[in-house]
Amino acid sequence: MRILVVEDEPVLAKALRRGLQAEGFAVDVAPDGESGLALALDGDHDVVVLDLMLPRRSGLDVLRTMRREEVWTPVLVLSAKDTDADVTRGLDVGADDYLPKPFAFSVLVARLRALLRRGAPPRPTLLRAGALTLDPATREVRRDGEPVELTTRETALLEHLMRRPGEVLSKVELRDHVWDAAGDDLNVVEVYVGYLRRKLGRGAVETVRGAGYRVVGR
């Protein structure tokens, strides 16, 4: 199994190479984001270990570019940026795991083995439906490439529909998942579907009579 380590701290990079090789892995090391991205895009690695604070190109930009180019190699972020917001951002952009520094080497190896067991199924970070795209990390919605301003609740409703493409979702399910309040009137779903159609076009969300709604994105 071949691992790519993208780390600009020479001492840590050397220690990671030595330790991972002792565990039986083949290891390539990139000292900056630009060279790390070039190696990652080759798709010749089973896992990428990625720092975030890198010279020449940030780790988040490396990760975002990998996923945009549909490179689905599992990525474990290894970073001193350890706030909840940092971890959330890394995972939303497309990381498969996040391990804050300082870390126990045994934990790193265990997590790498877990990622290797899972493999790399395609996992687009952008949700797509017809002409619509939604980025869960930035909450940005586009139609035919043009940004569309939605409220927080409108975005949440659209995201839930787009995560189940082609499926018909009932008003009850949409209310319970988006509003998280079983006491809300079901009409609130109909009202917000109307808001989405007004902003995205009438064909964006289809009504299936007696069953619910599905996203079409026309």
Buried (B, 14 or more C-beta within 10 A) or exposed (E): BEBBBBBBBEEBBEEBBEBBEEBEBEBBBBBBBBBBBEBBBEEEBBBBBBBBEBEBBBBBBBBBBBBEEEBBBBBBBBBEBEEEEBBEBBBBBBBBBBBBEEEEEEEBBEBBBEBBEEEBEEEEBBBEBBBBBBBBBEEBBBBEEEEBEBEEEBBBBBBBBBBEBEEBBBBEBBBEBBBEEEEEEEEBBEEBBEBBBEBBBEEBBBEEEEEBBBBBBB
